[in-house]
């Protein structure tokens, strides 16, 4: 029995870990609901075309709508290189909604069936980049490598549940037609997608290609309070720009009043932070100093001395500022700097 229940427990554990991340949860739910909405729209169109032109035209609709989707899928990579992922998803939702609205208009005015074919193809082609776009955004939302792995495992589970979404979409379409008529059903099913896109739009940052780095280094950066809540892509960007540094006992790490051009992450050893000659903090493994001067473009607010031999990493100001360039990342680090200043424990 354990041979069968083990994989199920593993899948459920991965699903729980991934869905604990708000951004990933929204992507997964949007993916499942999107499939259901697409299916409902397709069923409505199939019913209309069958009533108008019979079974041959119905089969032709299924074939015609897929050809542009194949082409659009092949072009997804180029689209992702030119535009932000969140904006792509929003544009896709609005395009699908417009296609559904135009389908309703064509049906209401007894417009030509070939125009329905064209609109169906447009809606399907617009949806083709959804999966690669969401997959590209996933690393920007994950907060650790393990969470990214869990999200990918959960995606497989989500695709299985999405198959239930196709069933629900197929069952939902006749109910929508019966309740609202053909035009109303088209309006309702078409409105689902842009609503989903608007919900997730504000929660997704710029998608960047993930870089493989040492997981221990990522874990160390995660221990630094200024970086703890950054998305995985931002942490990996920092990790690729780290320069190893060492300080002997008594060495000056930073001096109050000097210009700041780097952030220091402590791996081993202990440092002492003082402001105007008054010791404010003693810090060790997993601490970081220097963010205030970089964020505020101001002189160092504290002096930092190595109490023991210290090993760690230097992050150049350009790398530091690029990593926190996103609105969410910058807000997290700015809050950390303000908290340090407020309690008089400035760290440079």
N, C-alpha and C positions, 0 to 999 in steps of 0.2 A: 504493500500500500504506500509506503514511504517513497517508492520509486515514482509513483504517480502524483502524490501530494507535494513532493519536494519542489518540482518546477512551478507548481501553482503558487506555493508559498513565496518562492523567489520572485515570481512575476508580480504578485500582490505587494511584496515589500518594495520592489522597484517603483511600482505605481504610486505607493504612498509617499516615497521619498521625492519623486519627481513632482507630484501634485502639491507638495508642501510649498513649492516655489510658485508664487502668484503668477509670474509671467509665463512659466512653462504650463501651468494649469490652464491659463487662458488660451494658449496656443492649441493644446490638446483638445479642449472643449470646442474651440472654433473649428478645428479640423473635422470632428465628428458631426457637429451641427451643420457644417458646410456641405458635407456629403448628403445629409438628409434633405437639406433645402434644394440641392441640385437635383436629387432624385424626384422630389415632389414636383419641381418645375418640369422635368422631363416627362413625367407621367401625364401631367396636364396637357402638354403639347402633343403627346402621342394620342391621347383621347380625341383631341380636336382634329388632328390630321386624319385619324382613322374615320371619324364621322364625316369629314369632308371628302376624302379621296380614296379611302379604302386601305386594305392591308399592304399593298405594294408601296404606297406612299409612306406608310408608317415605317416599314422596314428601311426605306430610303432615308428617312429622317435620322434613324439611328446611325446609318453609315456616314451621312453627310456631316453630321455634327462632330464626328471624331477626327476627320482629316485635319482641320485647322488646329485642333488640340495637339496633335502630334508635332506639328511645326512649331507651335508656341512652346511646347515642352523643350524642344531642341534649342530654342532661343533663350531659355530661362537664364542660362549662365551669363549671357551678354547683358540681359536686363538687370541682373543682380550687381554686375560690375558698375553700372551707371547710376542706379537709383538706390535709395535707402529701403531696407526691407519693410519697415513699418508703412512707408508711403506706397510701396508696391501693393501690400495687402489692402490698404484703404482704397487705392485705385481699382483693384480687382473687385472689391465689394460694390463700389459705386457702378462699375461697368456692368456687373451682373444684374444689379437692381435696374439700371437703365434698360438692359435687354429684356428683362421681365416686364417692365412697364410698356415697352414698345410692343411686345407680344400681345399684351392685353389690349392695346390700342388697335392692332391689326385685326384681332379677333372681333373686337367691338364694332369695327367699321367694315367687317367682311372683306378685309384686305386679302391680297393674294397669298396663297400657301407658300410659294417659293420665298416670300419675305420672312415667313416664320422659320423656314429652313435656315435662312441667313442669320437670323437673330439667335437661333438655337446654337448655330456654329460659333457665333461671337461669344455667347455666354460660356460655352465649353472651352473655347480657346483662352478666354480671360482667366478661367480657373486653373489652367494647366500649370502656371508658375507657383501656385499656392504651396504645394508640397516642398519643392526645393527652396522656396523662400523661407518657409517656416523652419526647415532643417538648418538653413544657414543662420537663422536668428537664434537657434537653440543655444549655441555656445556663449552668445552674448548675455543670455539670461541665467545660465547655470553659474553657481557660485563655487563649484569645486569640480575636479575631474570625476569623482564618484557620482555626483549629482548629474553630470552630463551623461555618464554611462547609464544611470538609472532612467534618465529621460528618454534615451534611445530605446531602452528595453520597454519602457511604458508606451512608447510610440507604437510598437508592434501590437501591444495589448489594445491600444486605442484604435488601430486599424481594424482589429477584430471586432471591437465594439462598433466601429463605423459601419461594418457590414450589417450590424443590427440597425444602424442609422439608415441604410438603404432600404431595409425592410420597413422601418417606420415611415420613411419618406414615401414609399410605395403605398402604404396603407393610409397615410395622411392625405395624399392627393385626392382620392375619391371623397373623403370626408370634407375637404376644403371646397371641392366642386359642389357637393350637395348643400353645404352651408352658405357659400358666398357666390356661387356661380363660377363660370370659367374665368371671367375677368378678376373677380375677387380672389379666387384661388391663386391666380398668377401674381396678384399684388402682394398677398400674404407671403407666399413662398419666396418671391423676389426680395421682399423687405428683410428677410432673416439675415442674408449675407452682409449687407452694408451695416446692419446693427452690430453684427459680430465684429466687423472690421473696425468700427468706431470704438467698441469696447476695448479691443486689444491695442489700438493705435498708440494711446498714450503710455502704454506699459512696455513698449519695445524700443530699444535703442538702436543705434547703427550696427549693422551686421558686419563683422570682420572675419577673415579667415583665421581659424585657430592654429596656433603654433605649438608644436610638441616641446615641452620643457620638463625639466626634472620635477617630479611631484613633491619631493622634499622641499625644494625651493618655493614652490607654490604654497605649500603648507606653512613655511616660515613667513611668507608675505601675508598670509591670512591671519597670522597671530599679531601682526602689527595693527593696532587699533585704527589707524588711518585708512587701512586697506581691507579691513575685515568684511565690509559689506559691498565691496566693488564686484561687478560681474566678472566671470572667469576670464573673458577676453581682455579686460583691463589689467587683471593680475598677470596674465601671461605676457602682455605687452611690457609690463614692468620687469618681469623675470628675464626677458630676452635682453634687456638693457642694463642688467646688473653688472657692476665691476667690483671684484673682491677687494677688500681693504683690511688692513691690520693696524692696530695701535698698541704701542707699548704702555706699560703702567706710567701714568702721569702725563701722557701725551695730550695735547690740546686737539680735541675733535672739532669744536666750533668755538668761535669767540664772539661774545655779545658786541653788537655794533658793526661787525663786518658784513660785507655783502654776502648773500647766500646763493650758491649755485648748485647745491646738491642736497640730497636727502640721504641720511645714513640709517641703515637697518642693522641692528645688532643680532648676531648669531650666537656668539659665545662671549663670556666676560661681562663686566659691569661698568656702567658709566654714571657720572654724577652731573646733574643739571643744576646750575645756579643762575640767579637773576640779581644783578646789582650786588654781587658778592654773597648773597644769601642762598644756601642750598635748598632747592625746592623738590628735587626728585632724585632717586637712584633707580636706574633701569638696567635690565638685563636682556636675556634671550627673548626675541620676539618684539622688542621695542623699536621705535623709530623716532628720529629727531630731525628737525629741519623744515617741516612743512609750512610753518607760519611765514617765514621769509620768502618761500617760493610762491605761496598763494597770494600774499599781500605785496609782493615785489618790494619788500622792505628790508632793512638791515636785520641781522640776527637779533632775536629778543632774549637770548640766553647764552651762557657759556657752558660748554660740555667738555668734561675731562674724563679720560679713561682711568678708572680706579684699579683695574687689573688689565692684563693683556686682553685685547678685544679683537675678535674677528667678525667680519660682517660684509656688508655690500654698500656700495655707493650708487645712488640713482641720480643721474644728471637731471638738471632742472627741466630740460626739454623733454626728456623721457617721462619724468614725473607729471608734467603738465599735460602731455599728450595722452597719458593713460587715464587721467581724470577729466578729459575734455568733455565727456558726455554730461548732460544735465544732472542725471541721478548721481553719477560718480563725483562730480564736483560738489554737489550739495552735501554728500556724506563727509568728504574731506574738509569742507568748510566748517561744518558743524564741529568736527573734531578740533580744528584750530581755535574756534571760538570758545569751546569748552576749556581748552588748555589755558587760554588767556584769562578767562573768567575766574578760574580757581588759582591764578597766580603761578601755575606750574608750566609756564611756557617751555616748549621744547625746540626753540630755534626758529 
